[in-house]
């Protein structure tokens, strides 16, 4: 598939973990987030759960960390996969890794799936992520001309 179709800003619609064929909305039914894929090959993703609460204490900050993900890096397209070489992430163990995702675009939606792998959330099980994004519509705003 042509990577040109990926370029743009995508709003998060759903973020699921699939375990033993069962899809789970771990970030809630209405998670928030954006995926930005630039023509120059930069990817930036931010995803947050729909039920987050602010907090100053150690437990509240830990809960905030567990209810989000964010990373950025250079990406490339290989067939029906895009691969991001992570250079900054909310999870230090992702830095320097390649995050490979299968994708397809239908209408204005981008469907992404990760490869099945041992689950860090459900020990002893295999899971994968299923994420749906919707292309953000242009507002006609031009930041270069106030």
KACORLIN-V283904 format. One record per helix or strand. SS is the DSSP state (2 for helix, 1 for strand). FROM is the first residue (numbers start at 1). TO is the last residue. If there is no record, write none. Layout:
ss:SS from:FROM to:TO
ss:SS from:FROM to:TO
This chain:
ss:2 from:3 to:6
ss:1 from:8 to:19
ss:1 from:22 to:24
ss:1 from:32 to:37
ss:1 from:42 to:48
ss:2 from:58 to:66
ss:1 from:68 to:78
ss:1 from:81 to:89
ss:2 from:92 to:94
ss:1 from:98 to:106
ss:1 from:109 to:114
ss:1 from:117 to:118
ss:1 from:126 to:135
